[in-house]
Each structure stands twice: as C-alpha cells, then as structure tokens.
Amino acid sequence: MLGLRSIHRGGQRNYLTYSALGGLVEQGRISWDAEAKLYNVSSADNTVRSLAEEGLNQIEDAILELLQQIPKV
C-alpha cells in the first residue's frame, strides 16, 4: 500500500522497508498475515493512510534532493 520497495541487491536489501514495517508492527498499527504473506493495516482510517503517503513522499523528495547535490563523475 505504501509502495516501500528497494531495488538494491545484497545483504541490506529492503532494509528501510523492513525497518519501517517493523516499527509499525510493534506499535500495533499494522499486522503480518503469515499465511497470505501480507501486511495489513490495523486502522483503515483515511487520515492514517494520508499521513503515511505524505511521509513517503517526503522521504522520496529528500532522497532525490540529496542525489541532485552529489557531483556527477
């Protein structure tokens, strides 16, 4: 739902994704369905979804800004 994914191959693959999801599971905001292999939102409140989407957009914007500041080789 949040679109948190990583294309990085290696030992740290999806680290950011799993870190964020782990925190949300600990807070009881989402749950893991082992049979379906899916995370489920415990509170389907549109406000929570909107805040999550806004946060994701801020992370993406910050990463893009950082990449623009790195000199091209």
PyMOL Python script that loads the backbone (N, CA, C, O; Angstrom):
from pymol import cmd

cmd.read_pdbstr("""\
ATOM      1  N   MET A   1       0.831  -1.187   0.000  1.00  0.00           N
ATOM      2  CA  MET A   1       0.000   0.000   0.000  1.00  0.00           C
ATOM      3  C   MET A   1       0.872   1.245   0.000  1.00  0.00           C
ATOM      4  O   MET A   1       0.560   2.212  -0.694  1.00  0.00           O
ATOM      5  N   LEU A   2       1.958   1.241   0.764  1.00  0.00           N
ATOM      6  CA  LEU A   2       2.800   2.430   0.849  1.00  0.00           C
ATOM      7  C   LEU A   2       3.792   2.523  -0.294  1.00  0.00           C
ATOM      8  O   LEU A   2       4.362   3.587  -0.534  1.00  0.00           O
ATOM      9  N   GLY A   3       4.004   1.439  -0.993  1.00  0.00           N
ATOM     10  CA  GLY A   3       4.946   1.463  -2.089  1.00  0.00           C
ATOM     11  C   GLY A   3       6.397   1.456  -1.650  1.00  0.00           C
ATOM     12  O   GLY A   3       7.274   1.862  -2.413  1.00  0.00           O
ATOM     13  N   LEU A   4       6.665   1.006  -0.442  1.00  0.00           N
ATOM     14  CA  LEU A   4       8.039   0.947   0.054  1.00  0.00           C
ATOM     15  C   LEU A   4       8.724  -0.281  -0.523  1.00  0.00           C
ATOM     16  O   LEU A   4       8.389  -1.415  -0.181  1.00  0.00           O
ATOM     17  N   ARG A   5       9.680  -0.040  -1.398  1.00  0.00           N
ATOM     18  CA  ARG A   5      10.405  -1.136  -2.025  1.00  0.00           C
ATOM     19  C   ARG A   5      11.849  -0.735  -2.227  1.00  0.00           C
ATOM     20  O   ARG A   5      12.193   0.446  -2.195  1.00  0.00           O
ATOM     21  N   SER A   6      12.673  -1.715  -2.433  1.00  0.00           N
ATOM     22  CA  SER A   6      14.086  -1.471  -2.708  1.00  0.00           C
ATOM     23  C   SER A   6      14.499  -2.304  -3.904  1.00  0.00           C
ATOM     24  O   SER A   6      14.066  -3.447  -4.048  1.00  0.00           O
ATOM     25  N   ILE A   7      15.335  -1.737  -4.764  1.00  0.00           N
ATOM     26  CA  ILE A   7      15.872  -2.499  -5.880  1.00  0.00           C
ATOM     27  C   ILE A   7      17.309  -2.902  -5.592  1.00  0.00           C
ATOM     28  O   ILE A   7      17.951  -3.538  -6.428  1.00  0.00           O
ATOM     29  N   HIS A   8      17.824  -2.540  -4.419  1.00  0.00           N
ATOM     30  CA  HIS A   8      19.198  -2.847  -4.041  1.00  0.00           C
ATOM     31  C   HIS A   8      19.352  -4.350  -3.852  1.00  0.00           C
ATOM     32  O   HIS A   8      18.565  -4.980  -3.146  1.00  0.00           O
ATOM     33  N   ARG A   9      20.362  -4.911  -4.482  1.00  0.00           N
ATOM     34  CA  ARG A   9      20.631  -6.345  -4.329  1.00  0.00           C
ATOM     35  C   ARG A   9      21.776  -6.514  -3.345  1.00  0.00           C
ATOM     36  O   ARG A   9      22.793  -5.826  -3.444  1.00  0.00           O
ATOM     37  N   GLY A  10      21.615  -7.409  -2.417  1.00  0.00           N
ATOM     38  CA  GLY A  10      22.684  -7.654  -1.467  1.00  0.00           C
ATOM     39  C   GLY A  10      22.145  -7.883  -0.071  1.00  0.00           C
ATOM     40  O   GLY A  10      20.944  -8.059   0.130  1.00  0.00           O
ATOM     41  N   GLY A  11      23.058  -7.876   0.893  1.00  0.00           N
ATOM     42  CA  GLY A  11      22.709  -8.186   2.275  1.00  0.00           C
ATOM     43  C   GLY A  11      21.763  -7.204   2.928  1.00  0.00           C
ATOM     44  O   GLY A  11      21.062  -7.565   3.874  1.00  0.00           O
ATOM     45  N   GLN A  12      21.724  -5.969   2.449  1.00  0.00           N
ATOM     46  CA  GLN A  12      20.877  -4.950   3.067  1.00  0.00           C
ATOM     47  C   GLN A  12      19.603  -4.705   2.265  1.00  0.00           C
ATOM     48  O   GLN A  12      18.943  -3.682   2.452  1.00  0.00           O
ATOM     49  N   ARG A  13      19.256  -5.617   1.388  1.00  0.00           N
ATOM     50  CA  ARG A  13      18.081  -5.447   0.547  1.00  0.00           C
ATOM     51  C   ARG A  13      16.830  -5.206   1.379  1.00  0.00           C
ATOM     52  O   ARG A  13      16.555  -5.949   2.321  1.00  0.00           O
ATOM     53  N   ASN A  14      16.085  -4.187   1.038  1.00  0.00           N
ATOM     54  CA  ASN A  14      14.803  -3.839   1.679  1.00  0.00           C
ATOM     55  C   ASN A  14      14.946  -3.457   3.151  1.00  0.00           C
ATOM     56  O   ASN A  14      13.975  -3.536   3.903  1.00  0.00           O
ATOM     57  N   TYR A  15      16.136  -3.047   3.570  1.00  0.00           N
ATOM     58  CA  TYR A  15      16.357  -2.700   4.968  1.00  0.00           C
ATOM     59  C   TYR A  15      15.418  -1.585   5.430  1.00  0.00           C
ATOM     60  O   TYR A  15      14.794  -1.696   6.485  1.00  0.00           O
ATOM     61  N   LEU A  16      15.316  -0.514   4.642  1.00  0.00           N
ATOM     62  CA  LEU A  16      14.447   0.605   5.010  1.00  0.00           C
ATOM     63  C   LEU A  16      13.001   0.143   5.123  1.00  0.00           C
ATOM     64  O   LEU A  16      12.296   0.499   6.068  1.00  0.00           O
ATOM     65  N   THR A  17      12.573  -0.643   4.162  1.00  0.00           N
ATOM     66  CA  THR A  17      11.199  -1.150   4.164  1.00  0.00           C
ATOM     67  C   THR A  17      10.902  -1.944   5.428  1.00  0.00           C
ATOM     68  O   THR A  17       9.906  -1.699   6.108  1.00  0.00           O
ATOM     69  N   TYR A  18      11.778  -2.901   5.737  1.00  0.00           N
ATOM     70  CA  TYR A  18      11.533  -3.760   6.898  1.00  0.00           C
ATOM     71  C   TYR A  18      11.685  -3.004   8.207  1.00  0.00           C
ATOM     72  O   TYR A  18      11.005  -3.325   9.182  1.00  0.00           O
ATOM     73  N   SER A  19      12.552  -2.019   8.250  1.00  0.00           N
ATOM     74  CA  SER A  19      12.687  -1.200   9.460  1.00  0.00           C
ATOM     75  C   SER A  19      11.401  -0.430   9.722  1.00  0.00           C
ATOM     76  O   SER A  19      10.907  -0.395  10.848  1.00  0.00           O
ATOM     77  N   ALA A  20      10.866   0.183   8.679  1.00  0.00           N
ATOM     78  CA  ALA A  20       9.616   0.948   8.831  1.00  0.00           C
ATOM     79  C   ALA A  20       8.464   0.027   9.207  1.00  0.00           C
ATOM     80  O   ALA A  20       7.686   0.340  10.108  1.00  0.00           O
ATOM     81  N   LEU A  21       8.350  -1.102   8.526  1.00  0.00           N
ATOM     82  CA  LEU A  21       7.260  -2.036   8.816  1.00  0.00           C
ATOM     83  C   LEU A  21       7.391  -2.627  10.217  1.00  0.00           C
ATOM     84  O   LEU A  21       6.390  -2.802  10.912  1.00  0.00           O
ATOM     85  N   GLY A  22       8.623  -2.937  10.636  1.00  0.00           N
ATOM     86  CA  GLY A  22       8.824  -3.483  11.975  1.00  0.00           C
ATOM     87  C   GLY A  22       8.353  -2.535  13.060  1.00  0.00           C
ATOM     88  O   GLY A  22       7.733  -2.955  14.037  1.00  0.00           O
ATOM     89  N   GLY A  23       8.651  -1.253  12.887  1.00  0.00           N
ATOM     90  CA  GLY A  23       8.192  -0.249  13.852  1.00  0.00           C
ATOM     91  C   GLY A  23       6.678  -0.155  13.896  1.00  0.00           C
ATOM     92  O   GLY A  23       6.092  -0.015  14.969  1.00  0.00           O
ATOM     93  N   LEU A  24       6.044  -0.233  12.736  1.00  0.00           N
ATOM     94  CA  LEU A  24       4.581  -0.163  12.681  1.00  0.00           C
ATOM     95  C   LEU A  24       3.931  -1.393  13.300  1.00  0.00           C
ATOM     96  O   LEU A  24       2.873  -1.288  13.921  1.00  0.00           O
ATOM     97  N   VAL A  25       4.558  -2.566  13.138  1.00  0.00           N
ATOM     98  CA  VAL A  25       4.042  -3.790  13.767  1.00  0.00           C
ATOM     99  C   VAL A  25       4.142  -3.668  15.289  1.00  0.00           C
ATOM    100  O   VAL A  25       3.197  -3.995  16.006  1.00  0.00           O
ATOM    101  N   GLU A  26       5.301  -3.193  15.778  1.00  0.00           N
ATOM    102  CA  GLU A  26       5.488  -3.031  17.224  1.00  0.00           C
ATOM    103  C   GLU A  26       4.468  -2.068  17.825  1.00  0.00           C
ATOM    104  O   GLU A  26       4.033  -2.254  18.962  1.00  0.00           O
ATOM    105  N   GLN A  27       4.090  -1.046  17.071  1.00  0.00           N
ATOM    106  CA  GLN A  27       3.112  -0.059  17.549  1.00  0.00           C
ATOM    107  C   GLN A  27       1.672  -0.554  17.419  1.00  0.00           C
ATOM    108  O   GLN A  27       0.743   0.094  17.902  1.00  0.00           O
ATOM    109  N   GLY A  28       1.490  -1.707  16.763  1.00  0.00           N
ATOM    110  CA  GLY A  28       0.147  -2.245  16.589  1.00  0.00           C
ATOM    111  C   GLY A  28      -0.636  -1.562  15.484  1.00  0.00           C
ATOM    112  O   GLY A  28      -1.852  -1.729  15.390  1.00  0.00           O
ATOM    113  N   ARG A  29       0.049  -0.793  14.644  1.00  0.00           N
ATOM    114  CA  ARG A  29      -0.652  -0.087  13.568  1.00  0.00           C
ATOM    115  C   ARG A  29      -0.879  -0.980  12.351  1.00  0.00           C
ATOM    116  O   ARG A  29      -1.812  -0.761  11.579  1.00  0.00           O
ATOM    117  N   ILE A  30      -0.019  -1.991  12.183  1.00  0.00           N
ATOM    118  CA  ILE A  30      -0.202  -2.970  11.122  1.00  0.00           C
ATOM    119  C   ILE A  30       0.055  -4.351  11.695  1.00  0.00           C
ATOM    120  O   ILE A  30       0.644  -4.496  12.766  1.00  0.00           O
ATOM    121  N   SER A  31      -0.393  -5.360  10.970  1.00  0.00           N
ATOM    122  CA  SER A  31      -0.143  -6.735  11.404  1.00  0.00           C
ATOM    123  C   SER A  31       0.357  -7.542  10.211  1.00  0.00           C
ATOM    124  O   SER A  31       0.108  -7.186   9.060  1.00  0.00           O
ATOM    125  N   TRP A  32       1.067  -8.635  10.499  1.00  0.00           N
ATOM    126  CA  TRP A  32       1.610  -9.510   9.471  1.00  0.00           C
ATOM    127  C   TRP A  32       0.738 -10.746   9.377  1.00  0.00           C
ATOM    128  O   TRP A  32       0.515 -11.430  10.375  1.00  0.00           O
ATOM    129  N   ASP A  33       0.247 -11.035   8.189  1.00  0.00           N
ATOM    130  CA  ASP A  33      -0.522 -12.244   7.928  1.00  0.00           C
ATOM    131  C   ASP A  33       0.434 -13.246   7.290  1.00  0.00           C
ATOM    132  O   ASP A  33       0.707 -13.176   6.092  1.00  0.00           O
ATOM    133  N   ALA A  34       0.944 -14.181   8.096  1.00  0.00           N
ATOM    134  CA  ALA A  34       1.958 -15.125   7.624  1.00  0.00           C
ATOM    135  C   ALA A  34       1.418 -16.036   6.521  1.00  0.00           C
ATOM    136  O   ALA A  34       2.147 -16.393   5.595  1.00  0.00           O
ATOM    137  N   GLU A  35       0.149 -16.410   6.620  1.00  0.00           N
ATOM    138  CA  GLU A  35      -0.434 -17.299   5.610  1.00  0.00           C
ATOM    139  C   GLU A  35      -0.513 -16.604   4.247  1.00  0.00           C
ATOM    140  O   GLU A  35      -0.145 -17.189   3.228  1.00  0.00           O
ATOM    141  N   ALA A  36      -0.989 -15.370   4.229  1.00  0.00           N
ATOM    142  CA  ALA A  36      -1.120 -14.622   2.976  1.00  0.00           C
ATOM    143  C   ALA A  36       0.184 -13.918   2.597  1.00  0.00           C
ATOM    144  O   ALA A  36       0.343 -13.450   1.470  1.00  0.00           O
ATOM    145  N   LYS A  37       1.127 -13.849   3.566  1.00  0.00           N
ATOM    146  CA  LYS A  37       2.398 -13.154   3.382  1.00  0.00           C
ATOM    147  C   LYS A  37       2.178 -11.683   3.005  1.00  0.00           C
ATOM    148  O   LYS A  37       2.774 -11.158   2.064  1.00  0.00           O
ATOM    149  N   LEU A  38       1.293 -11.043   3.785  1.00  0.00           N
ATOM    150  CA  LEU A  38       0.952  -9.640   3.562  1.00  0.00           C
ATOM    151  C   LEU A  38       0.886  -8.898   4.886  1.00  0.00           C
ATOM    152  O   LEU A  38       0.556  -9.476   5.921  1.00  0.00           O
ATOM    153  N   TYR A  39       1.203  -7.609   4.841  1.00  0.00           N
ATOM    154  CA  TYR A  39       0.973  -6.732   5.977  1.00  0.00           C
ATOM    155  C   TYR A  39      -0.404  -6.130   5.821  1.00  0.00           C
ATOM    156  O   TYR A  39      -0.805  -5.762   4.718  1.00  0.00           O
ATOM    157  N   ASN A  40      -1.138  -6.028   6.929  1.00  0.00           N
ATOM    158  CA  ASN A  40      -2.475  -5.457   6.917  1.00  0.00           C
ATOM    159  C   ASN A  40      -2.515  -4.240   7.820  1.00  0.00           C
ATOM    160  O   ASN A  40      -1.919  -4.235   8.897  1.00  0.00           O
ATOM    161  N   VAL A  41      -3.215  -3.220   7.382  1.00  0.00           N
ATOM    162  CA  VAL A  41      -3.356  -2.010   8.177  1.00  0.00           C
ATOM    163  C   VAL A  41      -4.388  -2.281   9.261  1.00  0.00           C
ATOM    164  O   VAL A  41      -5.528  -2.638   8.964  1.00  0.00           O
ATOM    165  N   SER A  42      -3.987  -2.109  10.526  1.00  0.00           N
ATOM    166  CA  SER A  42      -4.907  -2.354  11.636  1.00  0.00           C
ATOM    167  C   SER A  42      -5.985  -1.285  11.702  1.00  0.00           C
ATOM    168  O   SER A  42      -7.131  -1.566  12.052  1.00  0.00           O
ATOM    169  N   SER A  43      -5.611  -0.058  11.364  1.00  0.00           N
ATOM    170  CA  SER A  43      -6.562   1.047  11.355  1.00  0.00           C
ATOM    171  C   SER A  43      -6.688   1.547   9.925  1.00  0.00           C
ATOM    172  O   SER A  43      -5.754   2.139   9.385  1.00  0.00           O
ATOM    173  N   ALA A  44      -7.823   1.313   9.321  1.00  0.00           N
ATOM    174  CA  ALA A  44      -8.019   1.715   7.931  1.00  0.00           C
ATOM    175  C   ALA A  44      -8.453   3.174   7.834  1.00  0.00           C
ATOM    176  O   ALA A  44      -9.010   3.595   6.820  1.00  0.00           O
ATOM    177  N   ASP A  45      -8.198   3.937   8.884  1.00  0.00           N
ATOM    178  CA  ASP A  45      -8.543   5.348   8.921  1.00  0.00           C
ATOM    179  C   ASP A  45      -7.852   6.084   7.776  1.00  0.00           C
ATOM    180  O   ASP A  45      -6.640   5.958   7.600  1.00  0.00           O
ATOM    181  N   ASN A  46      -8.611   6.845   7.002  1.00  0.00           N
ATOM    182  CA  ASN A  46      -8.053   7.577   5.866  1.00  0.00           C
ATOM    183  C   ASN A  46      -7.017   8.601   6.295  1.00  0.00           C
ATOM    184  O   ASN A  46      -6.106   8.912   5.528  1.00  0.00           O
ATOM    185  N   THR A  47      -7.136   9.129   7.500  1.00  0.00           N
ATOM    186  CA  THR A  47      -6.158  10.089   7.993  1.00  0.00           C
ATOM    187  C   THR A  47      -4.797   9.425   8.135  1.00  0.00           C
ATOM    188  O   THR A  47      -3.779  10.006   7.755  1.00  0.00           O
ATOM    189  N   VAL A  48      -4.771   8.216   8.678  1.00  0.00           N
ATOM    190  CA  VAL A  48      -3.524   7.482   8.845  1.00  0.00           C
ATOM    191  C   VAL A  48      -2.911   7.184   7.485  1.00  0.00           C
ATOM    192  O   VAL A  48      -1.706   7.355   7.296  1.00  0.00           O
ATOM    193  N   ARG A  49      -3.723   6.745   6.547  1.00  0.00           N
ATOM    194  CA  ARG A  49      -3.227   6.458   5.197  1.00  0.00           C
ATOM    195  C   ARG A  49      -2.656   7.712   4.551  1.00  0.00           C
ATOM    196  O   ARG A  49      -1.598   7.673   3.922  1.00  0.00           O
ATOM    197  N   SER A  50      -3.358   8.812   4.711  1.00  0.00           N
ATOM    198  CA  SER A  50      -2.904  10.075   4.128  1.00  0.00           C
ATOM    199  C   SER A  50      -1.568  10.507   4.719  1.00  0.00           C
ATOM    200  O   SER A  50      -0.684  10.953   3.987  1.00  0.00           O
ATOM    201  N   LEU A  51      -1.410  10.380   6.029  1.00  0.00           N
ATOM    202  CA  LEU A  51      -0.147  10.728   6.680  1.00  0.00           C
ATOM    203  C   LEU A  51       0.988   9.823   6.215  1.00  0.00           C
ATOM    204  O   LEU A  51       2.114  10.280   6.023  1.00  0.00           O
ATOM    205  N   ALA A  52       0.692   8.552   6.038  1.00  0.00           N
ATOM    206  CA  ALA A  52       1.711   7.613   5.568  1.00  0.00           C
ATOM    207  C   ALA A  52       2.158   7.965   4.155  1.00  0.00           C
ATOM    208  O   ALA A  52       3.353   7.953   3.862  1.00  0.00           O
ATOM    209  N   GLU A  53       1.224   8.272   3.293  1.00  0.00           N
ATOM    210  CA  GLU A  53       1.557   8.650   1.919  1.00  0.00           C
ATOM    211  C   GLU A  53       2.354   9.948   1.889  1.00  0.00           C
ATOM    212  O   GLU A  53       3.295  10.081   1.107  1.00  0.00           O
ATOM    213  N   GLU A  54       1.984  10.899   2.732  1.00  0.00           N
ATOM    214  CA  GLU A  54       2.714  12.167   2.814  1.00  0.00           C
ATOM    215  C   GLU A  54       4.150  11.927   3.293  1.00  0.00           C
ATOM    216  O   GLU A  54       5.088  12.519   2.760  1.00  0.00           O
ATOM    217  N   GLY A  55       4.319  11.072   4.283  1.00  0.00           N
ATOM    218  CA  GLY A  55       5.649  10.752   4.786  1.00  0.00           C
ATOM    219  C   GLY A  55       6.506  10.086   3.727  1.00  0.00           C
ATOM    220  O   GLY A  55       7.689  10.400   3.594  1.00  0.00           O
ATOM    221  N   LEU A  56       5.917   9.167   2.970  1.00  0.00           N
ATOM    222  CA  LEU A  56       6.643   8.509   1.897  1.00  0.00           C
ATOM    223  C   LEU A  56       7.085   9.516   0.850  1.00  0.00           C
ATOM    224  O   LEU A  56       8.215   9.456   0.366  1.00  0.00           O
ATOM    225  N   ASN A  57       6.212  10.431   0.502  1.00  0.00           N
ATOM    226  CA  ASN A  57       6.564  11.464  -0.477  1.00  0.00           C
ATOM    227  C   ASN A  57       7.713  12.337   0.029  1.00  0.00           C
ATOM    228  O   ASN A  57       8.585  12.720  -0.750  1.00  0.00           O
ATOM    229  N   GLN A  58       7.723  12.653   1.317  1.00  0.00           N
ATOM    230  CA  GLN A  58       8.802  13.461   1.888  1.00  0.00           C
ATOM    231  C   GLN A  58      10.134  12.714   1.829  1.00  0.00           C
ATOM    232  O   GLN A  58      11.170  13.312   1.539  1.00  0.00           O
ATOM    233  N   ILE A  59      10.108  11.407   2.104  1.00  0.00           N
ATOM    234  CA  ILE A  59      11.335  10.609   2.022  1.00  0.00           C
ATOM    235  C   ILE A  59      11.850  10.592   0.592  1.00  0.00           C
ATOM    236  O   ILE A  59      13.040  10.795   0.353  1.00  0.00           O
ATOM    237  N   GLU A  60      10.956  10.350  -0.358  1.00  0.00           N
ATOM    238  CA  GLU A  60      11.359  10.321  -1.765  1.00  0.00           C
ATOM    239  C   GLU A  60      11.947  11.661  -2.196  1.00  0.00           C
ATOM    240  O   GLU A  60      12.977  11.694  -2.869  1.00  0.00           O
ATOM    241  N   ASP A  61      11.303  12.769  -1.816  1.00  0.00           N
ATOM    242  CA  ASP A  61      11.793  14.103  -2.167  1.00  0.00           C
ATOM    243  C   ASP A  61      13.176  14.361  -1.577  1.00  0.00           C
ATOM    244  O   ASP A  61      14.046  14.924  -2.242  1.00  0.00           O
ATOM    245  N   ALA A  62      13.378  13.946  -0.320  1.00  0.00           N
ATOM    246  CA  ALA A  62      14.672  14.159   0.337  1.00  0.00           C
ATOM    247  C   ALA A  62      15.772  13.361  -0.356  1.00  0.00           C
ATOM    248  O   ALA A  62      16.883  13.862  -0.533  1.00  0.00           O
ATOM    249  N   ILE A  63      15.475  12.139  -0.744  1.00  0.00           N
ATOM    250  CA  ILE A  63      16.470  11.313  -1.439  1.00  0.00           C
ATOM    251  C   ILE A  63      16.813  11.917  -2.789  1.00  0.00           C
ATOM    252  O   ILE A  63      17.986  11.978  -3.156  1.00  0.00           O
ATOM    253  N   LEU A  64      15.810  12.363  -3.534  1.00  0.00           N
ATOM    254  CA  LEU A  64      16.065  12.979  -4.834  1.00  0.00           C
ATOM    255  C   LEU A  64      16.887  14.254  -4.700  1.00  0.00           C
ATOM    256  O   LEU A  64      17.781  14.505  -5.508  1.00  0.00           O
ATOM    257  N   GLU A  65      16.591  15.055  -3.689  1.00  0.00           N
ATOM    258  CA  GLU A  65      17.352  16.285  -3.456  1.00  0.00           C
ATOM    259  C   GLU A  65      18.806  15.956  -3.122  1.00  0.00           C
ATOM    260  O   GLU A  65      19.719  16.608  -3.628  1.00  0.00           O
ATOM    261  N   LEU A  66      19.020  14.973  -2.292  1.00  0.00           N
ATOM    262  CA  LEU A  66      20.373  14.549  -1.935  1.00  0.00           C
ATOM    263  C   LEU A  66      21.131  14.079  -3.173  1.00  0.00           C
ATOM    264  O   LEU A  66      22.297  14.429  -3.362  1.00  0.00           O
ATOM    265  N   LEU A  67      20.474  13.289  -4.013  1.00  0.00           N
ATOM    266  CA  LEU A  67      21.119  12.795  -5.226  1.00  0.00           C
ATOM    267  C   LEU A  67      21.494  13.930  -6.170  1.00  0.00           C
ATOM    268  O   LEU A  67      22.509  13.848  -6.862  1.00  0.00           O
ATOM    269  N   GLN A  68      20.704  14.967  -6.207  1.00  0.00           N
ATOM    270  CA  GLN A  68      20.998  16.119  -7.079  1.00  0.00           C
ATOM    271  C   GLN A  68      22.218  16.884  -6.567  1.00  0.00           C
ATOM    272  O   GLN A  68      22.890  17.556  -7.350  1.00  0.00           O
ATOM    273  N   GLN A  69      22.508  16.798  -5.308  1.00  0.00           N
ATOM    274  CA  GLN A  69      23.645  17.537  -4.723  1.00  0.00           C
ATOM    275  C   GLN A  69      24.959  16.791  -4.879  1.00  0.00           C
ATOM    276  O   GLN A  69      26.023  17.374  -4.674  1.00  0.00           O
ATOM    277  N   ILE A  70      24.907  15.531  -5.234  1.00  0.00           N
ATOM    278  CA  ILE A  70      26.124  14.739  -5.401  1.00  0.00           C
ATOM    279  C   ILE A  70      26.737  15.063  -6.768  1.00  0.00           C
ATOM    280  O   ILE A  70      26.062  14.956  -7.793  1.00  0.00           O
ATOM    281  N   PRO A  71      28.014  15.458  -6.782  1.00  0.00           N
ATOM    282  CA  PRO A  71      28.633  15.778  -8.067  1.00  0.00           C
ATOM    283  C   PRO A  71      28.680  14.559  -8.981  1.00  0.00           C
ATOM    284  O   PRO A  71      28.958  13.443  -8.541  1.00  0.00           O
ATOM    285  N   LYS A  72      28.404  14.793 -10.254  1.00  0.00           N
ATOM    286  CA  LYS A  72      28.451  13.695 -11.232  1.00  0.00           C
ATOM    287  C   LYS A  72      29.888  13.440 -11.617  1.00  0.00           C
ATOM    288  O   LYS A  72      30.672  14.371 -11.800  1.00  0.00           O
ATOM    289  N   VAL A  73      30.228  12.161 -11.739  1.00  0.00           N
ATOM    290  CA  VAL A  73      31.595  11.782 -12.081  1.00  0.00           C
ATOM    291  C   VAL A  73      31.724  11.572 -13.569  1.00  0.00           C
ATOM    292  O   VAL A  73      32.807  11.246 -14.055  1.00  0.00           O
TER     293      VAL A  73
END
""", "prot")
cmd.dss("prot")
cmd.show_as("cartoon", "prot")
cmd.util.cbc("prot")
cmd.orient("prot")
